[in-house]
Amino acid sequence: MTRAEPVAEGGPAVTAPIPSELLRLALPVLASQFLRVAYQWVDALWVRGLGVEATAAVTTSVFVMWTVYSLHDIFGIGVAAYVSQLLGAGERGRAGLAAYKGIRAAALLGLAGTALGVFGARSVYQLMNAGPGVTENGARYLAVVLGAAPIPMTALTCETIMRSAGDTRTPLLIDLCAVGLNALLDPIFIYGWGPVPAMGVAGAAWATVMAQAVMVAGYLSMAARGHRALPLARTAPGPPVRIAGMARVGIPGAIIGMMFSVVYIAFSRSAARYGSAALAVVGIANRIEALAFMNAVAIGVAGATLVGQNLGAGRPDRAVQVVRTGLIWMLWVSAFMTLAFLLLPGFFLGLFSHDPGVHRIGVPYLRVLAICLVFTGAEVVTAESILGSGHTRPISWIFTTFSMLRIPLAFLIPDWTGLGVVGIAWVITVTCILRALIIVTWAARGTWKTGLRRELHGAERLLAERPGLAEPPGLPE
């Protein structure tokens, strides 16, 4: 394989200036992230008329959905690393095989979510120690959205593949159509219209599922037409592409998402001791914090594509530049969001609830969270970008360790300090700051710059390219 081949396949990702490429990829991802959260926002905004218990049920449901969607990461993160690095190396056929196997595996994993929705939706809210009203509404909502879990799992994997191939605009257009349909159907199904009966929170769930089905239909239509950014192949020449290899890359990343969900269920259970308003604040504040989080994810996801394709093309120097550029950008974005949350907490809370109890607790809660936004942005950009290298285990160890610490602290700190639910905000803030410092320090070592050369191409090819080496080396800064 000549040097020209990776460049031809990777295109601008391995040749164009990093800032322009990162911006080109990140802006559509950012818009898609807003639309992704809009699914939950739209549902939460429309059920607001049903009362604070319905709002609490829908807003806290996202913590459970994270757990299920994290199953997608078992193969989704591996697919992203494999596809981006294989395309960067000019091996489109093998990238298509990785994509095909990843989609199939993700859809099958979605059946685990279906089982949880059918048999355990009510138990999830009982685990959070939610009140009867929240449990009843939440069980109806989760039974529907979890029951259809294979649908969003398939859509997420297709979206991941297209982004890894360098196309972030097409997934944005599909997301836009789906969210628009969700917003249109929500009031009809929640409150009833004409022959459609009022279904309450269950109606919000059905609107979301129908919108997600439209997403899958859009992706399958493009795959059938042979879209360049959605390569699919049942066979390919060269070394085998194994689903087990993708799982080894993806499982550590999936554990991060699953533990994040478990932690927020613990936060919700702790907050429920202080009433429905406190429980609602945890869910609402998470939605609001997502405004800053999504910016970091957008830069990180775009960075992962560039990191993967450049490592596949043998350009670790450009991969490092991607991470550094993303960190600088996120510093400015996070600083702006910090000021907004400190100065206007009531405005953001008012988007979801006008309940006086929610505002009384939520204002100090949001202001505490604002302290960690710069650090959260740094850790997310760094971690998400480096996931494109396939080196997921160290990142997973760091995140999982802090997640385990957060669970007991979520109950101890509110009681020890007498701050109530605001103590949970302090747990989030302090642990985010410490975790960010550790992640950025680890990334600076540069061990991730070897990518997945051994897994994708075998040690023999590496030795042929670099005679005299016994093992794939770490690359210098």
C-alpha positions as CSV (number, residue, x, y, z in Angstrom):
1,M,0.0,0.0,0.0
2,T,1.4,3.3,-1.0
3,R,1.3,6.6,0.9
4,A,-1.1,8.0,-1.7
5,E,-3.8,5.5,-1.0
6,P,-4.7,6.7,2.5
7,V,-4.7,10.3,1.5
8,A,-7.0,9.6,-1.4
9,E,-9.5,7.8,0.8
10,G,-9.2,10.0,3.9
11,G,-9.5,13.1,1.7
12,P,-9.5,16.5,3.5
13,A,-9.3,14.8,6.9
14,V,-5.7,14.0,6.4
15,T,-4.6,16.9,4.2
16,A,-6.7,20.0,4.9
17,P,-5.9,22.4,7.8
18,I,-7.1,21.0,11.1
19,P,-9.1,24.0,12.3
20,S,-11.2,24.2,9.1
21,E,-11.8,20.4,9.1
22,L,-12.7,20.3,12.7
23,L,-15.1,23.2,12.3
24,R,-16.7,21.6,9.2
25,L,-17.4,18.4,11.1
26,A,-18.2,19.8,14.5
27,L,-20.9,22.3,13.5
28,P,-23.4,19.7,12.1
29,V,-22.6,17.4,15.1
30,L,-23.4,20.2,17.5
31,A,-26.7,20.8,15.8
32,S,-27.4,17.1,15.9
33,Q,-26.6,17.0,19.6
34,F,-29.1,19.8,20.2
35,L,-31.7,17.9,18.2
36,R,-30.9,14.7,20.2
37,V,-31.5,16.4,23.4
38,A,-34.6,18.0,21.8
39,Y,-36.2,14.6,21.9
40,Q,-36.2,14.7,25.6
41,W,-36.8,18.5,25.8
42,V,-39.8,18.4,23.5
43,D,-41.3,15.6,25.6
44,A,-40.6,17.4,28.8
45,L,-41.9,20.7,27.6
46,W,-45.2,19.2,26.4
47,V,-45.8,17.1,29.5
48,R,-45.3,20.2,31.7
49,G,-49.0,20.8,31.5
50,L,-49.6,17.5,33.2
51,G,-47.8,18.6,36.4
52,V,-44.5,18.4,38.2
53,E,-44.7,14.6,38.6
54,A,-45.1,14.0,34.9
55,T,-42.1,16.4,34.3
56,A,-40.0,14.5,36.9
57,A,-40.9,11.2,35.3
58,V,-39.8,12.3,31.8
59,T,-36.7,14.2,32.8
60,T,-35.3,11.4,35.0
61,S,-36.1,8.8,32.3
62,V,-33.0,10.0,30.4
63,F,-30.7,8.5,33.0
64,V,-32.2,5.0,32.2
65,M,-32.1,5.6,28.5
66,W,-28.4,6.5,28.8
67,T,-27.8,3.0,30.2
68,V,-29.6,1.3,27.3
69,Y,-28.0,3.6,24.6
70,S,-24.6,2.8,26.2
71,L,-25.1,-0.7,24.9
72,H,-24.7,0.9,21.5
73,D,-21.2,1.9,22.5
74,I,-20.2,-1.7,22.9
75,F,-19.9,-1.9,19.2
76,G,-20.5,1.8,18.2
77,I,-17.2,3.1,19.6
78,G,-15.3,0.1,18.0
79,V,-17.1,0.7,14.7
80,A,-16.1,4.4,14.8
81,A,-12.4,3.6,15.4
82,Y,-12.3,0.8,12.9
83,V,-14.1,2.6,10.1
84,S,-12.2,5.9,10.5
85,Q,-8.8,4.2,10.7
86,L,-9.5,1.8,7.8
87,L,-10.8,4.6,5.6
88,G,-7.7,6.7,6.5
89,A,-5.6,3.7,5.5
90,G,-7.4,3.5,2.1
91,E,-9.2,0.2,2.9
92,R,-12.8,1.0,2.1
93,G,-13.9,-2.6,1.7
94,R,-12.8,-3.6,5.2
95,A,-14.4,-0.4,6.6
96,G,-17.7,-1.5,5.0
97,L,-17.4,-4.9,6.6
98,A,-16.9,-3.3,10.0
99,A,-19.9,-1.1,9.4
100,Y,-22.1,-4.0,8.4
101,K,-21.2,-6.1,11.4
102,G,-21.6,-3.2,13.8
103,I,-25.1,-2.4,12.7
104,R,-26.2,-6.0,13.0
105,A,-24.7,-6.3,16.5
106,A,-26.2,-3.0,17.7
107,A,-29.7,-4.0,16.6
108,L,-29.5,-7.3,18.4
109,L,-28.2,-5.6,21.6
110,G,-31.2,-3.4,21.5
111,L,-33.3,-6.4,22.5
112,A,-31.8,-6.0,26.0
113,G,-33.5,-2.7,26.2
114,T,-36.8,-4.2,25.0
115,A,-36.7,-6.7,27.8
116,L,-36.1,-4.0,30.4
117,G,-39.0,-2.0,29.1
118,V,-41.4,-4.9,29.0
119,F,-40.4,-6.4,32.4
120,G,-38.7,-3.7,34.5
121,A,-39.9,-0.2,33.7
122,R,-41.7,0.2,37.0
123,S,-38.9,-1.3,39.0
124,V,-36.5,1.3,37.7
125,Y,-38.5,4.1,39.2
126,Q,-39.0,2.2,42.4
127,L,-35.2,1.8,42.6
128,M,-34.9,5.6,42.4
129,N,-37.4,5.8,45.4
130,A,-39.7,8.0,43.3
131,G,-43.1,8.8,44.6
132,P,-46.2,6.9,43.4
133,G,-47.1,9.6,40.8
134,V,-43.6,9.8,39.3
135,T,-43.4,6.0,39.3
136,E,-46.7,5.5,37.5
137,N,-45.9,8.1,34.8
138,G,-42.3,7.0,34.4
139,A,-43.3,3.4,34.0
140,R,-45.7,4.2,31.2
141,Y,-43.1,6.3,29.4
142,L,-40.2,3.9,29.7
143,A,-42.2,0.8,28.7
144,V,-42.7,2.3,25.3
145,V,-39.3,4.0,24.6
146,L,-37.3,1.0,25.9
147,G,-39.6,-1.5,24.2
148,A,-38.5,0.0,20.9
149,A,-34.8,0.1,21.8
150,P,-33.5,-1.7,18.7
151,I,-34.8,1.2,16.5
152,P,-32.6,4.0,18.1
153,M,-29.7,1.6,18.5
154,T,-29.7,0.9,14.7
155,A,-30.0,4.6,14.0
156,L,-27.1,5.5,16.3
157,T,-24.8,3.0,14.7
158,C,-25.6,4.3,11.2
159,E,-25.0,7.8,12.3
160,T,-21.7,6.8,13.9
161,I,-20.5,5.2,10.7
162,M,-21.3,8.3,8.6
163,R,-19.5,10.6,11.0
164,S,-16.5,8.3,11.0
165,A,-16.5,8.6,7.2
166,G,-16.4,12.3,7.5
167,D,-20.1,13.1,6.7
168,T,-21.8,14.9,9.6
169,R,-24.3,16.9,7.6
170,T,-26.4,14.0,6.4
171,P,-27.1,12.7,10.0
172,L,-28.0,16.3,10.9
173,L,-30.7,16.4,8.2
174,I,-32.1,13.1,9.3
175,D,-32.1,14.2,12.9
176,L,-33.9,17.4,11.9
177,C,-36.7,15.5,10.2
178,A,-37.1,13.1,13.1
179,V,-37.2,15.8,15.8
180,G,-39.7,17.9,13.7
181,L,-42.0,14.9,13.5
182,N,-41.6,14.3,17.3
183,A,-42.6,17.9,18.0
184,L,-45.6,17.6,15.7
185,L,-46.9,14.3,17.2
186,D,-46.3,15.1,20.9
187,P,-49.3,17.3,21.5
188,I,-51.5,15.1,19.5
189,F,-50.6,11.9,21.4
190,I,-50.3,13.5,24.8
191,Y,-53.5,15.5,24.9
192,G,-55.5,13.9,22.1
193,W,-56.8,15.3,18.9
194,G,-59.7,14.2,16.8
195,P,-59.8,10.4,16.8
196,V,-56.5,10.1,18.7
197,P,-57.1,9.6,22.4
198,A,-55.2,11.5,25.1
199,M,-52.4,9.1,26.3
200,G,-50.5,11.4,28.7
201,V,-46.8,10.6,29.1
202,A,-47.2,7.4,27.1
203,G,-48.2,9.6,24.1
204,A,-44.9,11.4,24.4
205,A,-43.1,8.1,24.3
206,W,-45.0,6.9,21.2
207,A,-44.2,10.2,19.4
208,T,-40.5,9.7,20.1
209,V,-40.5,6.1,18.9
210,M,-42.2,7.0,15.7
211,A,-39.7,9.8,15.1
212,Q,-36.8,7.4,15.7
213,A,-38.3,4.9,13.2
214,V,-38.2,7.6,10.6
215,M,-34.4,8.0,11.3
216,V,-33.8,4.3,10.7
217,A,-35.8,4.4,7.4
218,G,-33.7,7.3,6.2
219,Y,-30.4,5.6,6.9
220,L,-31.5,2.3,5.3
221,S,-32.7,4.2,2.3
222,M,-29.2,5.7,1.9
223,A,-27.5,2.4,2.4
224,A,-29.6,0.8,-0.3
225,R,-28.5,3.6,-2.7
226,G,-24.8,3.0,-1.9
227,H,-24.1,6.3,-0.1
228,R,-20.4,6.9,0.0
229,A,-20.3,7.7,3.7
230,L,-22.3,4.6,4.6
231,P,-20.1,1.8,3.3
232,L,-21.6,-1.7,3.8
233,A,-20.0,-5.0,2.7
234,R,-20.6,-8.6,3.8
235,T,-17.1,-9.6,2.7
236,A,-13.8,-7.8,2.0
237,P,-10.3,-8.9,1.0
238,G,-7.4,-8.6,3.5
239,P,-7.1,-9.5,7.2
240,P,-10.5,-10.4,8.9
241,V,-12.5,-7.7,10.6
242,R,-13.7,-9.3,13.8
243,I,-16.7,-8.1,15.8
244,A,-14.9,-9.3,18.9
245,G,-12.1,-6.8,18.2
246,M,-14.7,-4.0,17.9
247,A,-16.2,-5.1,21.2
248,R,-12.8,-5.0,22.9
249,V,-12.5,-1.4,21.9
250,G,-16.1,-0.5,22.6
251,I,-16.8,-2.2,25.9
252,P,-14.6,0.1,28.0
253,G,-16.3,3.1,26.4
254,A,-19.7,1.6,27.0
255,I,-19.0,1.1,30.7
256,I,-18.4,4.8,30.9
257,G,-21.9,5.5,29.7
258,M,-23.5,2.8,31.8
259,M,-21.8,4.0,35.0
260,F,-22.8,7.5,34.2
261,S,-26.4,6.4,34.1
262,V,-26.1,4.3,37.3
263,V,-24.6,7.4,39.1
264,Y,-27.5,9.6,38.0
265,I,-30.0,7.0,39.2
266,A,-28.2,7.2,42.6
267,F,-28.4,11.0,42.4
268,S,-32.1,10.8,41.7
269,R,-32.7,8.3,44.6
270,S,-30.8,10.7,46.9
271,A,-32.7,13.7,45.7
272,A,-36.1,12.0,46.0
273,R,-35.6,12.1,49.8
274,Y,-36.2,15.8,49.6
275,G,-39.4,15.7,47.5
276,S,-40.6,15.7,43.9
277,A,-39.3,19.3,43.3
278,A,-35.7,18.2,44.3
279,L,-36.0,15.1,42.1
280,A,-37.2,17.3,39.2
281,V,-34.2,19.7,39.7
282,V,-31.7,16.9,39.2
283,G,-33.3,15.9,35.9
284,I,-33.9,19.5,34.7
285,A,-30.4,20.7,35.7
286,N,-28.9,17.8,33.7
287,R,-30.9,18.9,30.7
288,I,-29.6,22.5,31.1
289,E,-26.0,21.4,31.7
290,A,-26.3,19.5,28.4
291,L,-26.2,22.8,26.6
292,A,-22.5,23.0,27.6
293,F,-21.9,19.3,27.4
294,M,-23.1,19.1,23.8
295,N,-20.6,21.6,22.6
296,A,-17.8,19.5,24.1
297,V,-19.3,16.3,22.6
298,A,-19.6,17.9,19.2
299,I,-15.9,19.0,19.1
300,G,-14.9,15.6,20.6
301,V,-16.9,13.5,18.1
302,A,-15.6,15.5,15.2
303,G,-12.1,15.2,16.7
304,A,-12.5,11.4,16.9
305,T,-13.1,11.2,13.2
306,L,-10.0,13.3,12.4
307,V,-7.9,11.4,15.0
308,G,-8.9,8.0,13.6
309,Q,-8.4,8.9,9.9
310,N,-5.1,10.6,10.6
311,L,-3.8,7.7,12.7
312,G,-4.9,5.3,9.9
313,A,-3.0,7.4,7.4
314,G,0.1,7.4,9.6
315,R,-0.1,11.1,10.7
316,P,-0.1,11.1,14.6
317,D,1.2,14.7,14.5
318,R,-2.0,15.8,13.0
319,A,-4.0,13.7,15.5
320,V,-2.3,15.6,18.4
321,Q,-3.1,18.9,16.7
322,V,-6.8,17.9,16.5
323,V,-6.9,17.4,20.3
324,R,-5.1,20.6,21.1
325,T,-7.3,22.7,18.8
326,G,-10.5,21.2,20.3
327,L,-9.3,22.0,23.9
328,I,-8.6,25.6,23.0
329,W,-12.0,26.1,21.4
330,M,-13.8,24.4,24.3
331,L,-12.1,26.7,26.8
332,W,-13.8,29.7,25.3
333,V,-17.2,28.1,24.9
334,S,-17.2,26.8,28.5
335,A,-16.2,30.2,29.9
336,F,-19.2,31.7,28.1
337,M,-21.6,29.0,29.4
338,T,-20.3,29.4,32.9
339,L,-21.2,33.1,33.0
340,A,-24.7,32.3,31.5
341,F,-25.4,29.7,34.2
342,L,-24.1,31.9,37.0
343,L,-26.1,35.0,35.9
344,L,-29.3,33.5,34.5
345,P,-30.2,30.3,36.4
346,G,-33.8,31.2,36.7
347,F,-34.2,31.7,33.0
348,F,-32.9,28.2,32.2
349,L,-35.1,26.6,34.9
350,G,-38.1,28.4,33.6
351,L,-37.8,26.6,30.3
352,F,-38.9,23.4,32.1
353,S,-40.9,24.4,35.2
354,H,-42.6,27.4,36.8
355,D,-42.9,25.5,40.1
356,P,-41.6,27.8,43.0
357,G,-40.0,24.8,44.8
358,V,-38.1,23.8,41.7
359,H,-36.7,27.4,41.3
360,R,-35.9,27.7,45.0
361,I,-33.7,24.6,44.9
362,G,-32.6,24.8,41.3
363,V,-31.0,28.3,41.3
364,P,-28.2,27.5,43.8
365,Y,-27.9,24.0,42.3
366,L,-27.2,25.4,38.8
367,R,-24.7,28.0,40.1
368,V,-22.7,25.2,41.8
369,L,-22.6,23.2,38.5
370,A,-21.4,26.3,36.6
371,I,-18.1,26.1,38.5
372,C,-17.0,22.9,36.8
373,L,-18.1,23.6,33.2
374,V,-14.6,24.5,31.9
375,F,-13.2,21.3,33.4
376,T,-16.0,19.2,32.0
377,G,-15.5,20.6,28.6
378,A,-11.8,19.8,28.7
379,E,-12.3,16.2,29.8
380,V,-15.1,15.5,27.3
381,V,-13.2,16.9,24.3
382,T,-10.0,15.0,25.2
383,A,-11.8,11.7,25.9
384,E,-14.1,11.8,22.9
385,S,-11.3,12.7,20.5
386,I,-9.0,10.0,21.8
387,L,-11.7,7.3,21.5
388,G,-11.1,7.6,17.8
389,S,-7.7,6.0,18.4
390,G,-9.3,2.9,19.9
391,H,-7.4,3.3,23.2
392,T,-10.4,3.2,25.4
393,R,-9.3,1.3,28.5
394,P,-7.4,4.0,30.4
395,I,-10.2,6.5,29.9
396,S,-12.7,3.9,31.1
397,W,-10.7,3.2,34.2
398,I,-10.6,6.9,35.1
399,F,-14.3,7.5,34.5
400,T,-15.4,4.3,36.2
401,T,-13.3,5.0,39.4
402,F,-14.9,8.4,39.8
403,S,-18.4,7.0,39.1
404,M,-18.0,4.5,41.9
405,L,-16.9,7.2,44.3
406,R,-19.9,9.4,43.4
407,I,-22.5,6.8,44.4
408,P,-21.8,6.9,48.2
409,L,-21.0,10.6,48.1
410,A,-24.4,11.3,46.6
411,F,-26.0,10.2,49.9
412,L,-23.3,11.3,52.3
413,I,-22.4,14.8,51.3
414,P,-26.0,16.2,51.3
415,D,-26.4,14.9,54.8
416,W,-23.0,15.8,56.2
417,T,-23.1,19.4,54.8
418,G,-26.8,20.0,55.5
419,L,-27.1,21.3,51.9
420,G,-29.7,18.8,50.8
421,V,-29.9,18.3,47.0
422,V,-27.4,21.1,46.4
423,G,-24.9,18.8,48.0
424,I,-25.3,16.6,45.0
425,A,-24.3,19.5,42.8
426,W,-21.1,19.9,44.8
427,V,-20.3,16.2,44.4
428,I,-20.7,16.5,40.6
429,T,-18.5,19.7,40.5
430,V,-15.6,18.5,42.6
431,T,-15.3,15.1,41.0
432,C,-15.5,16.6,37.5
433,I,-12.6,18.9,38.3
434,L,-10.4,16.1,39.6
435,R,-11.3,13.7,36.8
436,A,-10.6,16.3,34.1
437,L,-7.1,17.0,35.5
438,I,-6.3,13.2,35.4
439,I,-7.6,12.6,31.9
440,V,-5.7,15.5,30.4
441,T,-2.5,14.5,32.1
442,W,-2.9,10.9,30.8
443,A,-3.6,12.1,27.3
444,A,-0.4,14.2,27.3
445,R,1.6,11.0,27.6
446,G,0.7,10.2,24.0
447,T,0.5,6.4,24.3
448,W,-2.8,6.5,22.3
449,K,-1.0,7.6,19.1
450,T,-0.3,4.1,18.0
451,G,-3.9,3.7,17.1
452,L,-5.1,0.2,16.2
453,R,-2.3,-0.8,13.9
454,R,-1.8,-4.3,15.4
455,E,-5.5,-5.1,15.5
456,L,-6.3,-3.8,12.0
457,H,-3.1,-4.7,10.1
458,G,-1.3,-7.3,12.2
459,A,2.2,-7.1,13.6
460,E,3.7,-8.5,10.4
461,R,2.7,-5.4,8.4
462,L,4.1,-3.1,11.0
463,L,7.4,-4.9,11.1
464,A,7.5,-4.7,7.3
465,E,7.1,-1.0,7.4
466,R,9.5,-0.5,10.4
467,P,12.2,-3.1,10.1
468,G,14.0,-4.1,13.4
469,L,11.1,-3.3,15.7
470,A,9.9,-6.1,18.0
471,E,6.7,-4.3,19.1
472,P,4.6,-1.4,17.8
473,P,6.2,1.6,19.5
474,G,4.7,4.5,21.3
475,L,5.1,7.6,19.1
476,P,6.9,10.6,20.4
477,E,5.2,13.9,21.0
